[in-house]
């Protein structure tokens, strides 16, 4: 008998929890595309900018130089290392 009572209590609690979840959900008002874009842009403007690291293999380096996304600024003596700066096109990408 105790087992059945525990199961009934747990079932009642689960139903109550589900009811609270459903009752607590409120639909948001419909947004136009312009309003949504304004909200997204405001979030981006409020967020502090962060840097991004870019790791590229040899094929990617060749493709980036060919597309003029970056230019080589320094070549190190071992001929394997170099420093690159982004061009205006590279910053857009």
N, CA, C and O atoms as CSV, one atom per row, in Angstrom:
chain,resi,resn,atom,element,x,y,z
A,1,UNK,N,N,0.809,-1.188,0.000
A,1,UNK,CA,C,0.000,0.000,0.000
A,1,UNK,C,C,0.856,1.257,0.000
A,1,UNK,O,O,0.508,2.244,-0.649
A,2,UNK,N,N,1.960,1.231,0.713
A,2,UNK,CA,C,2.820,2.409,0.777
A,2,UNK,C,C,3.412,2.730,-0.595
A,2,UNK,O,O,3.589,3.894,-0.955
A,3,UNK,N,N,3.711,1.684,-1.342
A,3,UNK,CA,C,4.293,1.881,-2.671
A,3,UNK,C,C,3.305,2.577,-3.604
A,3,UNK,O,O,3.689,3.474,-4.355
A,4,UNK,N,N,2.067,2.182,-3.562
A,4,UNK,CA,C,1.034,2.776,-4.405
A,4,UNK,C,C,0.818,4.233,-4.021
A,4,UNK,O,O,0.619,5.075,-4.897
A,5,UNK,N,N,0.852,4.542,-2.751
A,5,UNK,CA,C,0.667,5.916,-2.285
A,5,UNK,C,C,1.819,6.798,-2.757
A,5,UNK,O,O,1.604,7.934,-3.179
A,6,UNK,N,N,3.033,6.278,-2.685
A,6,UNK,CA,C,4.196,7.049,-3.148
A,6,UNK,C,C,4.098,7.338,-4.646
A,6,UNK,O,O,4.408,8.438,-5.102
A,7,UNK,N,N,3.661,6.329,-5.398
A,7,UNK,CA,C,3.534,6.512,-6.842
A,7,UNK,C,C,2.463,7.558,-7.141
A,7,UNK,O,O,2.649,8.394,-8.026
A,8,UNK,N,N,1.351,7.522,-6.420
A,8,UNK,CA,C,0.284,8.503,-6.631
A,8,UNK,C,C,0.752,9.908,-6.281
A,8,UNK,O,O,0.429,10.865,-6.985
A,9,UNK,N,N,1.512,10.038,-5.197
A,9,UNK,CA,C,2.030,11.354,-4.815
A,9,UNK,C,C,2.997,11.874,-5.869
A,9,UNK,O,O,2.924,13.041,-6.256
A,10,UNK,N,N,3.892,11.026,-6.331
A,10,UNK,CA,C,4.844,11.446,-7.369
A,10,UNK,C,C,4.120,11.810,-8.665
A,10,UNK,O,O,4.502,12.764,-9.344
A,11,UNK,N,N,3.087,11.058,-9.006
A,11,UNK,CA,C,2.316,11.362,-10.204
A,11,UNK,C,C,1.610,12.712,-10.061
A,11,UNK,O,O,1.580,13.506,-11.001
A,12,UNK,N,N,1.052,12.962,-8.895
A,12,UNK,CA,C,0.377,14.239,-8.655
A,12,UNK,C,C,1.377,15.394,-8.732
A,12,UNK,O,O,1.075,16.437,-9.312
A,13,UNK,N,N,2.563,15.215,-8.151
A,13,UNK,CA,C,3.588,16.260,-8.221
A,13,UNK,C,C,4.029,16.510,-9.662
A,13,UNK,O,O,4.236,17.658,-10.057
A,14,UNK,N,N,4.172,15.450,-10.441
A,14,UNK,CA,C,4.573,15.602,-11.840
A,14,UNK,C,C,3.505,16.353,-12.629
A,14,UNK,O,O,3.830,17.206,-13.454
A,15,UNK,N,N,2.245,16.045,-12.383
A,15,UNK,CA,C,1.157,16.740,-13.088
A,15,UNK,C,C,1.132,18.216,-12.690
A,15,UNK,O,O,0.931,19.087,-13.536
A,16,UNK,N,N,1.337,18.495,-11.391
A,16,UNK,CA,C,1.357,19.886,-10.936
A,16,UNK,C,C,2.529,20.653,-11.552
A,16,UNK,O,O,2.377,21.806,-11.954
A,17,UNK,N,N,3.700,20.007,-11.624
A,17,UNK,CA,C,4.871,20.661,-12.217
A,17,UNK,C,C,4.627,20.953,-13.691
A,17,UNK,O,O,4.972,22.026,-14.185
A,18,UNK,N,N,4.028,19.988,-14.390
A,18,UNK,CA,C,3.728,20.209,-15.814
A,18,UNK,C,C,2.731,21.346,-15.980
A,18,UNK,O,O,2.855,22.152,-16.902
A,19,UNK,N,N,1.745,21.416,-15.095
A,19,UNK,CA,C,0.770,22.504,-15.151
A,19,UNK,C,C,1.409,23.854,-14.917
A,19,UNK,O,O,1.050,24.833,-15.572
A,20,UNK,N,N,2.364,23.923,-13.980
A,20,UNK,CA,C,3.058,25.184,-13.714
A,20,UNK,C,C,3.902,25.614,-14.910
A,20,UNK,O,O,3.977,26.797,-15.242
A,21,UNK,N,N,4.532,24.639,-15.545
A,21,UNK,CA,C,5.352,24.971,-16.714
A,21,UNK,C,C,4.481,25.515,-17.837
A,21,UNK,O,O,4.820,26.520,-18.462
A,22,UNK,N,N,3.361,24.852,-18.091
A,22,UNK,CA,C,2.474,25.291,-19.171
A,22,UNK,C,C,1.854,26.643,-18.833
A,22,UNK,O,O,1.749,27.506,-19.704
A,23,UNK,N,N,1.442,26.839,-17.579
A,23,UNK,CA,C,0.824,28.104,-17.192
A,23,UNK,C,C,1.839,29.240,-17.170
A,23,UNK,O,O,1.478,30.399,-17.378
A,24,UNK,N,N,3.092,28.920,-16.921
A,24,UNK,CA,C,4.124,29.946,-16.843
A,24,UNK,C,C,4.599,30.434,-18.198
A,24,UNK,O,O,5.230,31.488,-18.281
A,25,UNK,N,N,4.316,29.702,-19.253
A,25,UNK,CA,C,4.751,30.094,-20.591
A,25,UNK,C,C,3.797,31.139,-21.145
A,25,UNK,O,O,2.592,30.910,-21.249
A,26,UNK,N,N,4.338,32.257,-21.488
A,26,UNK,CA,C,3.534,33.310,-22.090
A,26,UNK,C,C,4.082,33.574,-23.481
A,26,UNK,O,O,5.296,33.609,-23.680
A,27,UNK,N,N,3.215,33.756,-24.415
A,27,UNK,CA,C,3.671,34.002,-25.770
A,27,UNK,C,C,4.186,35.432,-25.885
A,27,UNK,O,O,3.631,36.362,-25.301
A,28,UNK,N,N,5.229,35.577,-26.629
A,28,UNK,CA,C,5.811,36.897,-26.872
A,28,UNK,C,C,5.031,37.585,-27.988
A,28,UNK,O,O,4.450,36.913,-28.840
A,29,UNK,N,N,5.013,38.915,-27.992
A,29,UNK,CA,C,4.310,39.599,-29.084
A,29,UNK,C,C,5.043,39.392,-30.408
A,29,UNK,O,O,6.260,39.206,-30.444
A,30,UNK,N,N,4.283,39.428,-31.474
A,30,UNK,CA,C,4.887,39.268,-32.797
A,30,UNK,C,C,5.762,40.481,-33.112
A,30,UNK,O,O,5.398,41.623,-32.835
A,31,UNK,N,N,6.921,40.201,-33.696
A,31,UNK,CA,C,7.851,41.258,-34.084
A,31,UNK,C,C,7.908,41.354,-35.594
A,31,UNK,O,O,7.823,40.347,-36.298
A,32,UNK,N,N,8.050,42.563,-36.081
A,32,UNK,CA,C,8.316,42.728,-37.503
A,32,UNK,C,C,9.788,42.455,-37.734
A,32,UNK,O,O,10.570,42.392,-36.785
A,33,UNK,N,N,10.163,42.295,-38.976
A,33,UNK,CA,C,11.566,42.031,-39.277
A,33,UNK,C,C,12.428,43.217,-38.857
A,33,UNK,O,O,13.533,43.021,-38.352
A,34,UNK,N,N,11.951,44.428,-39.053
A,34,UNK,CA,C,12.721,45.617,-38.680
A,34,UNK,C,C,12.927,45.686,-37.173
A,34,UNK,O,O,14.013,46.037,-36.710
A,35,UNK,N,N,11.882,45.351,-36.396
A,35,UNK,CA,C,12.018,45.364,-34.945
A,35,UNK,C,C,13.012,44.303,-34.478
A,35,UNK,O,O,13.814,44.557,-33.579
A,36,UNK,N,N,12.963,43.117,-35.083
A,36,UNK,CA,C,13.881,42.048,-34.718
A,36,UNK,C,C,15.321,42.446,-35.037
A,36,UNK,O,O,16.222,42.229,-34.226
A,37,UNK,N,N,15.536,43.022,-36.210
A,37,UNK,CA,C,16.891,43.450,-36.577
A,37,UNK,C,C,17.394,44.546,-35.650
A,37,UNK,O,O,18.578,44.575,-35.313
A,38,UNK,N,N,16.511,45.449,-35.234
A,38,UNK,CA,C,16.891,46.509,-34.303
A,38,UNK,C,C,17.309,45.918,-32.962
A,38,UNK,O,O,18.290,46.361,-32.365
A,39,UNK,N,N,16.563,44.913,-32.486
A,39,UNK,CA,C,16.911,44.275,-31.215
A,39,UNK,C,C,18.237,43.533,-31.311
A,39,UNK,O,O,19.049,43.595,-30.388
A,40,UNK,N,N,18.461,42.845,-32.399
A,40,UNK,CA,C,19.716,42.110,-32.592
A,40,UNK,C,C,20.890,43.074,-32.671
A,40,UNK,O,O,21.930,42.835,-32.056
A,41,UNK,N,N,20.735,44.160,-33.420
A,41,UNK,CA,C,21.808,45.140,-33.546
A,41,UNK,C,C,22.103,45.790,-32.198
A,41,UNK,O,O,23.265,46.044,-31.881
A,42,UNK,N,N,21.073,46.061,-31.402
A,42,UNK,CA,C,21.278,46.648,-30.075
A,42,UNK,C,C,22.073,45.693,-29.193
A,42,UNK,O,O,22.927,46.131,-28.422
A,43,UNK,N,N,21.803,44.399,-29.295
A,43,UNK,CA,C,22.566,43.400,-28.528
A,43,UNK,C,C,24.024,43.400,-28.967
A,43,UNK,O,O,24.923,43.371,-28.127
A,44,UNK,N,N,24.268,43.433,-30.277
A,44,UNK,CA,C,25.643,43.459,-30.782
A,44,UNK,C,C,26.365,44.731,-30.341
A,44,UNK,O,O,27.543,44.682,-29.987
A,45,UNK,N,N,25.670,45.867,-30.360
A,45,UNK,CA,C,26.284,47.123,-29.958
A,45,UNK,C,C,26.612,47.133,-28.467
A,45,UNK,O,O,27.609,47.730,-28.061
A,46,UNK,N,N,25.787,46.479,-27.649
A,46,UNK,CA,C,25.992,46.475,-26.207
A,46,UNK,C,C,27.107,45.510,-25.784
A,46,UNK,O,O,27.737,45.703,-24.744
A,47,UNK,N,N,27.343,44.484,-26.583
A,47,UNK,CA,C,28.350,43.488,-26.244
A,47,UNK,C,C,29.742,44.032,-26.553
A,47,UNK,O,O,29.971,44.630,-27.605
A,48,UNK,N,N,30.667,43.814,-25.620
A,48,UNK,CA,C,32.041,44.274,-25.818
A,48,UNK,C,C,32.695,43.464,-26.941
A,48,UNK,O,O,32.493,42.253,-27.027
A,49,UNK,N,N,33.472,44.121,-27.796
A,49,UNK,CA,C,34.118,43.382,-28.883
A,49,UNK,C,C,35.194,42.441,-28.347
A,49,UNK,O,O,35.854,42.733,-27.350
A,50,UNK,N,N,35.354,41.326,-29.016
A,50,UNK,CA,C,36.379,40.356,-28.647
A,50,UNK,C,C,37.185,40.002,-29.883
A,50,UNK,O,O,36.694,40.089,-31.009
A,51,UNK,N,N,38.410,39.609,-29.660
A,51,UNK,CA,C,39.283,39.205,-30.757
A,51,UNK,C,C,38.934,37.804,-31.227
A,51,UNK,O,O,38.280,37.041,-30.516
A,52,UNK,N,N,39.370,37.483,-32.411
A,52,UNK,CA,C,39.141,36.148,-32.958
A,52,UNK,C,C,40.460,35.617,-33.492
A,52,UNK,O,O,41.161,36.302,-34.238
A,53,UNK,N,N,40.787,34.414,-33.113
A,53,UNK,CA,C,41.986,33.767,-33.627
A,53,UNK,C,C,41.679,33.037,-34.914
A,53,UNK,O,O,40.611,32.440,-35.056
A,54,UNK,N,N,42.601,33.080,-35.846
A,54,UNK,CA,C,42.407,32.414,-37.127
A,54,UNK,C,C,43.578,31.465,-37.341
A,54,UNK,O,O,44.738,31.877,-37.303
A,55,UNK,N,N,43.269,30.203,-37.563
A,55,UNK,CA,C,44.295,29.209,-37.856
A,55,UNK,C,C,44.057,28.715,-39.268
A,55,UNK,O,O,42.962,28.260,-39.599
A,56,UNK,N,N,45.085,28.806,-40.100
A,56,UNK,CA,C,44.940,28.460,-41.508
A,56,UNK,C,C,46.086,27.532,-41.901
A,56,UNK,O,O,47.228,27.755,-41.498
A,57,UNK,N,N,45.793,26.496,-42.681
A,57,UNK,CA,C,46.853,25.623,-43.181
A,57,UNK,C,C,47.475,26.231,-44.444
A,57,UNK,O,O,47.092,27.329,-44.848
A,58,UNK,N,N,48.407,25.547,-45.057
A,58,UNK,CA,C,49.151,26.083,-46.198
A,58,UNK,C,C,48.222,26.405,-47.369
A,58,UNK,O,O,48.355,27.455,-47.998
A,59,UNK,N,N,47.281,25.502,-47.661
A,59,UNK,CA,C,46.360,25.757,-48.779
A,59,UNK,C,C,45.514,27.004,-48.519
A,59,UNK,O,O,45.257,27.788,-49.433
A,60,UNK,N,N,45.084,27.181,-47.269
A,60,UNK,CA,C,44.303,28.366,-46.922
A,60,UNK,C,C,45.116,29.638,-47.033
A,60,UNK,O,O,44.594,30.676,-47.441
A,61,UNK,N,N,46.407,29.568,-46.670
A,61,UNK,CA,C,47.272,30.742,-46.787
A,61,UNK,C,C,47.425,31.149,-48.251
A,61,UNK,O,O,47.344,32.329,-48.593
A,62,UNK,N,N,47.644,30.164,-49.100
A,62,UNK,CA,C,47.792,30.451,-50.529
A,62,UNK,C,C,46.501,31.044,-51.084
A,62,UNK,O,O,46.536,32.011,-51.845
A,63,UNK,N,N,45.357,30.464,-50.704
A,63,UNK,CA,C,44.074,30.978,-51.187
A,63,UNK,C,C,43.826,32.397,-50.689
A,63,UNK,O,O,43.305,33.230,-51.431
A,64,UNK,N,N,44.197,32.687,-49.424
A,64,UNK,CA,C,44.005,34.028,-48.874
A,64,UNK,C,C,44.876,35.064,-49.546
A,64,UNK,O,O,44.430,36.184,-49.798
A,65,UNK,N,N,46.109,34.707,-49.839
A,65,UNK,CA,C,47.009,35.646,-50.526
A,65,UNK,C,C,46.527,35.865,-51.959
A,65,UNK,O,O,46.547,36.992,-52.454
A,66,UNK,N,N,46.092,34.792,-52.629
A,66,UNK,CA,C,45.584,34.911,-53.996
A,66,UNK,C,C,44.343,35.802,-54.045
A,66,UNK,O,O,44.188,36.611,-54.960
A,67,UNK,N,N,43.461,35.647,-53.054
A,67,UNK,CA,C,42.246,36.463,-53.005
A,67,UNK,C,C,42.510,37.852,-52.435
A,67,UNK,O,O,41.599,38.678,-52.368
A,68,UNK,N,N,43.744,38.115,-52.027
A,68,UNK,CA,C,44.162,39.403,-51.461
A,68,UNK,C,C,43.408,39.739,-50.182
A,68,UNK,O,O,42.992,40.878,-49.970
A,69,UNK,N,N,43.234,38.694,-49.306
A,69,UNK,CA,C,42.624,38.915,-47.998
A,69,UNK,C,C,43.672,39.394,-46.993
A,69,UNK,O,O,43.324,40.060,-46.018
A,70,UNK,N,N,44.927,39.072,-47.209
A,70,UNK,CA,C,46.005,39.553,-46.349
A,70,UNK,C,C,47.280,39.708,-47.150
A,70,UNK,O,O,47.445,39.122,-48.220
A,71,UNK,N,N,48.174,40.509,-46.607
A,71,UNK,CA,C,49.477,40.722,-47.246
A,71,UNK,C,C,50.567,40.361,-46.257
A,71,UNK,O,O,50.393,40.501,-45.046
A,72,UNK,N,N,51.681,39.901,-46.772
A,72,UNK,CA,C,52.811,39.505,-45.926
A,72,UNK,C,C,53.589,40.751,-45.538
A,72,UNK,O,O,53.983,41.541,-46.397
A,73,UNK,N,N,53.808,40.924,-44.238
A,73,UNK,CA,C,54.531,42.109,-43.773
A,73,UNK,C,C,55.946,41.780,-43.330
A,73,UNK,O,O,56.854,42.589,-43.523
A,74,UNK,N,N,56.149,40.621,-42.747
A,74,UNK,CA,C,57.480,40.239,-42.266
A,74,UNK,C,C,57.749,38.798,-42.649
A,74,UNK,O,O,56.891,37.933,-42.471
A,75,UNK,N,N,58.942,38.534,-43.177
A,75,UNK,CA,C,59.365,37.167,-43.458
A,75,UNK,C,C,60.524,36.862,-42.517
A,75,UNK,O,O,61.488,37.624,-42.447
A,76,UNK,N,N,60.430,35.749,-41.796
A,76,UNK,CA,C,61.473,35.375,-40.849
A,76,UNK,C,C,62.569,34.599,-41.567
A,76,UNK,O,O,62.332,34.052,-42.644
A,77,UNK,N,N,63.765,34.543,-40.989
A,77,UNK,CA,C,64.906,33.917,-41.672
A,77,UNK,C,C,64.702,32.457,-42.066
A,77,UNK,O,O,65.310,32.010,-43.038
A,78,UNK,N,N,63.886,31.709,-41.366
A,78,UNK,CA,C,63.730,30.300,-41.720
A,78,UNK,C,C,62.812,30.089,-42.925
A,78,UNK,O,O,62.642,28.953,-43.367
A,79,UNK,N,N,62.227,31.138,-43.458
A,79,UNK,CA,C,61.367,31.132,-44.650
A,79,UNK,C,C,60.054,30.359,-44.458
A,79,UNK,O,O,59.282,30.226,-45.409
A,80,UNK,N,N,59.787,29.850,-43.255
A,80,UNK,CA,C,58.529,29.162,-42.980
A,80,UNK,C,C,57.550,30.044,-42.219
A,80,UNK,O,O,56.339,29.836,-42.289
A,81,UNK,N,N,58.065,31.018,-41.499
A,81,UNK,CA,C,57.230,31.884,-40.692
A,81,UNK,C,C,57.108,33.241,-41.359
A,81,UNK,O,O,58.026,33.710,-42.032
A,82,UNK,N,N,55.962,33.855,-41.157
A,82,UNK,CA,C,55.755,35.206,-41.678
A,82,UNK,C,C,54.625,35.865,-40.898
A,82,UNK,O,O,53.778,35.184,-40.321
A,83,UNK,N,N,54.619,37.169,-40.886
A,83,UNK,CA,C,53.523,37.931,-40.295
A,83,UNK,C,C,52.690,38.502,-41.433
A,83,UNK,O,O,53.217,38.928,-42.461
A,84,UNK,N,N,51.374,38.498,-41.224
A,84,UNK,CA,C,50.463,38.983,-42.249
A,84,UNK,C,C,49.519,40.012,-41.627
A,84,UNK,O,O,49.196,39.938,-40.442
A,85,UNK,N,N,49.090,40.954,-42.431
A,85,UNK,CA,C,48.061,41.905,-41.997
A,85,UNK,C,C,46.873,41.768,-42.937
A,85,UNK,O,O,47.021,41.500,-44.129
A,86,UNK,N,N,45.695,41.961,-42.364
A,86,UNK,CA,C,44.468,41.870,-43.160
A,86,UNK,C,C,44.308,43.104,-44.053
A,86,UNK,O,O,44.597,44.229,-43.646
A,87,UNK,N,N,43.848,42.864,-45.255
A,87,UNK,CA,C,43.510,43.970,-46.140
A,87,UNK,C,C,42.050,44.375,-45.863
A,87,UNK,O,O,41.378,43.755,-45.038
A,88,UNK,N,N,41.578,45.391,-46.539
A,88,UNK,CA,C,40.187,45.825,-46.367
A,88,UNK,C,C,39.216,44.708,-46.764
A,88,UNK,O,O,38.198,44.503,-46.102
A,89,UNK,N,N,39.532,43.990,-47.841
A,89,UNK,CA,C,38.688,42.864,-48.259
A,89,UNK,C,C,38.708,41.754,-47.226
A,89,UNK,O,O,37.681,41.123,-46.973
A,90,UNK,N,N,39.873,41.506,-46.622
A,90,UNK,CA,C,39.985,40.478,-45.592
A,90,UNK,C,C,39.173,40.803,-44.355
A,90,UNK,O,O,38.615,39.902,-43.728
A,91,UNK,N,N,39.096,42.078,-43.992
A,91,UNK,CA,C,38.286,42.468,-42.833
A,91,UNK,C,C,36.812,42.288,-43.099
A,91,UNK,O,O,36.049,42.006,-42.175
A,92,UNK,N,N,36.392,42.446,-44.343
A,92,UNK,CA,C,34.975,42.239,-44.678
A,92,UNK,C,C,34.604,40.773,-44.573
A,92,UNK,O,O,33.512,40.422,-44.127
A,93,UNK,N,N,35.534,39.918,-44.993
A,93,UNK,CA,C,35.256,38.476,-44.974
A,93,UNK,C,C,35.241,38.004,-43.544
A,93,UNK,O,O,35.026,36.819,-43.286
